[in-house]
Amino acid sequence: MMLEALKALQQDPATCVLVLISKPPAEAVVQVILKQVSTSQKPTVICFLGGAMPTLENLPNVLSARTLDECAWLSVRAVQPDGEGLQAFLAREKAGLIDQARRAQTNA
């Protein structure tokens, strides 16, 4: 199932970066995934939660993440390497959350 979804996203012109998040799979499964990922020109961020996957290192277009946070940041950087617009987006999100928290306190 995941392999078919991966193939579909690799073919999708609107998809800029692929993100795979999973529990650490068996080594045979890792090899199947890496074989498919290696056929793509699109960057792929792979996060096998809680697992160290040395087989992911030094592969073209593959970024290995150890945590969900790192996975998110690597994904954004793959699309916007210079972070243009990202800081403004994060500032707006933060301001919105602060405003929401203040309103919740006022209504409590």
Secondary structure, DSSP 8 states (H G I E B T S, - for coil): -HHHHHHHHHH-TT---EEEEES---HHHHHHHHHHHTT-SS-EEEEETT---GGGTT-TTEEEESSHHHHHHHHHHHH-TT-TTHHHHHHHHHHHHHHHHHHHHHH-
